[in-house]
Amino acid sequence: MPTFDDVRAICLAQPEVEEELTWGTDVTFRVNRRIFAIGGDGADAVSIKASPEAQADLLALDPETFSKSAYVGRFGWTTVKLGRIAEPHLRDLLEAAWRQTAPKRLVRGTPR
């Protein structure tokens, strides 16, 4: 079962990612100042940037694990319950969120 520390490690392993505390409690992971994942120390869920199509696929796959994120779910952001996802799937989602957010020059230089 992945933890928020695993989320942090996966996010910070991506090129040019910065961690920033926002709104006093939320830990955000950013590339080029743009957020691609949000959570908090000790949290049991994380919100990950996704396309609306990817979000729909995840919700259809497992609505117990995936849900629309508050406020930004209509844009594809998806909340993932960490206790219900395998680490490789979480890694894939976070890396996809990074690729969706990062400048093209970074994405081109990163192997898939």
C-alpha angles and dihedrals in degrees: 000000000000121000132204087264087062090051089051093049094048093047096045091049089067118091118273096357119155128194116221132179108228134183088010096282112036121093109212128193114211140182118194087358091298120121120235101164136024131190141120141245108281092008119150093210139040132201113228130191113244138156116264088249093052089047091053090051092051093048090050091047097054122349090183091063102032131048139160111274118243115266096354101047091101087066093054101269108148130200114220123199104224094207091061103047132078115238095242091055091047090050091051092051094048093046090049090051090051092049091049091052106034123092112267091245089063095044092050090054095050123084116230 
